[in-house]
């Protein structure tokens, strides 16, 4: 079985790479470090990535036989949220630790009727879409630089961490 153990850390445009396969997964599967799945071609593959590694659409990974494989974000059912008060809605979704994709003038979350009703009660316009889901990585993914520059209250993030670090949080 083909094994994928590493994500290329270089920008895709840095080199002319010969991509030899595609791995199409929904966001839930792209968060897993251990997974048996198939390439788009049907070939069996095992993901054996470092813990905490999240695959994004467009990422490139290397296979055990030396091939470079492109990761595709599989379209999934999402709620597209628009509102004059997106910040307020983002706050309430963040309090529920919901993965959120943040756009210039919209938020997207996985389809969920309870959350749909909540954001509608907060004044949002909601419509269902089918699209690749690319939620924010979180303020603590890949270091503290986003947190330090953006502040704690402005980011929607996953609280999958301990609060044992050196600065004050108000939750």
N, C-alpha and C positions, 0 to 999 in steps of 0.2 A: 504494500500500500504506500502510496506517495505521502510523504510527510512534509508539512510546512512548519518550520521552526523559527523563522525570523521575518520581520518586516524591514524593507529597505528604508533607511533613515535619510536618504538623499532626496532632494526635490526631483520629481519626475522629469522636469525639463533639463536637469543638469547633465544627463547622459542620453545617448541614443540607445535605448534598451530594446531587445527583441523579446516582446511579451509572447509567451507560448501557452497561455491558458487563461481562463477566467473563473473566478470563484464568486458566485452570486448568493448573498445572504441577507436576511432581514437584520435589523439592528440588534435584536435580542441575541442572535447567534454571533454577531460580530463583536460582542462583548466577552464571549467565552474564550478562555485560553486553551481549553481541551474540548475538542469536538470532532466527531466523525461525520463527514459530509461528502458531497460530490462536487467536482468541477462542473461547469456548464456542459462540458463534453460528455459527462456521465462517469468519468474516472473517479474511483474512490480516493479520498484524501483524509488525512488526519491532521487537525490543527494541534500543534504542541507549542504554543507561544508562551512567552514569559507572562506570569500572572499580572493582571492589570492592563495588559496591552489591548487597546480597542482598535479594531479595523474600521477604516472609513472608505467610502466609495472613492475609487481612484488610487488607493494605496497599492503598493507593489510588495509582494512577498516572494521569498525564495523557497523552492521546493528541494527535497532531498536529492533529486537527480540534476540539480543545477538550473532548472527552468525558472524563469521569472513569471509569476502569476499576478494578474490584475484582479483586485477586489472590486466587485460591483455591489452597490447598495440596492437590494431588492425593493421594489415599490411595495408599500404596505398601506393599510387603511389608517388614515390620520384625521385628526380634527384640525382644521385651519382656522385660527382665531384672530379676529381683528377687532379693535376697540380703541376708543379715544383714551382709555385708561389701561393700556397694556402693562404698565408698571405694576399697577394694583393686582391685575390678574396674574402676572408673573410671580408676585409675592405669594399669593395664595397657592399657586401650583408648586412653588419652591418649598413652601411649608409642608407640602405633602410628598416631597422628595420625588416628584414626577420628572422623568427625563423630558426636556423641552428643547425644541429647535427654535432658535431666535432669528427672525428675519428683520429686515429694515422696518417693516410696519405690520408684522404679524408674528404669532407664535404657532407652533405645531406640536401636538402631542399625539400619542397613540390613541386610537379610538377607544373611548370609555364613556358610557352613557351617564355615569354619576358625575364625572368631571365635566362633561358637556353641560349638564344642568347647572352645575355650580358656576361655570364661567358665563352662561347665559344670564343667570341671576345677577351677576356682576356687570351686566350690560354689554356683553360681547356679542358680536355676530359670528356665528359658527357655521362652517360647512364641511362636509366630508370630502376628502380628497384621497387619491391613491398616488403616492409619491415615495421616493427614497426618504428615509428618516435619518437625519444627521443631527441629533441633539448635541447641546453644549457638552464639552468634556468635563466641565466642573472646574471650580476655582482651584482645586488641589491636584488636578491631573497635570503631571509633568512639572511640578514645582509650584512655588508660591508667587511667581512673577505676576500672573493675572490678578491674584488677590491683592497684592501690594499696590498695583497701579489702579485697580478699579474700585477697591473698597468692597466690603462684605455685602452690603445691602443691595448693590446693583446687579449682582450676578445670580442666576439660577444655577444651583449646583447640587451635586450629590453629597450628602453628609456621611458618606461611607468612610469616615475617618474619626480618630479621637480628637478631642479638643485640648490636647496637652501641649499646644504650642504657645509662643510667647506673646500673643496679643489678645486683646479683649474681644469677645463676641457678645452681642446682644441678640438673643433669639426669643 
